[in-house]
Amino acid sequence: MPESYYRFLSLAKAIQGLPVLPLLDPVEERLLNALAALWADGGEVTVLQAMKCAPGASPSTVQRRLRSLEEKGLVTHGDKPGDQRAKRVQPTPLAMEYFAALSRCMDEAIRRT
């Protein structure tokens, strides 16, 4: 039922304009969504794994986008316990709020169809 999907896209676009959530460019949005899928699988995500989440983007582009997501308050970087060479990427409470808002959009889109 494509109507639900169209409605979801419309609602998702509306929440992206809210002042409490930072604006994301398409690469940031795609990267954050890919990271969310990895986090949902219960995995700890390293910067190296994050670089593989954006096919077609160079490692330096992904690194810049990770830095931008961190500046926007959506992710944090930190040392991986037990391995100081590896850096892990974690969602912040703001990222969890962003995902929750998108979840509400999906629920609303399905409920309206």
ABEGO torsion letter per residue (X at the ends): XAAAAAAAAAAAAAAAABAABBBBBAAAAAAAAAAAAAAAAGBBBBAAAAAAABBGBBAAAAAAAAAAAAAAGABBBBBBBGBAABBBBBBBAAAAAAAAAAAAAAAAAAAAX
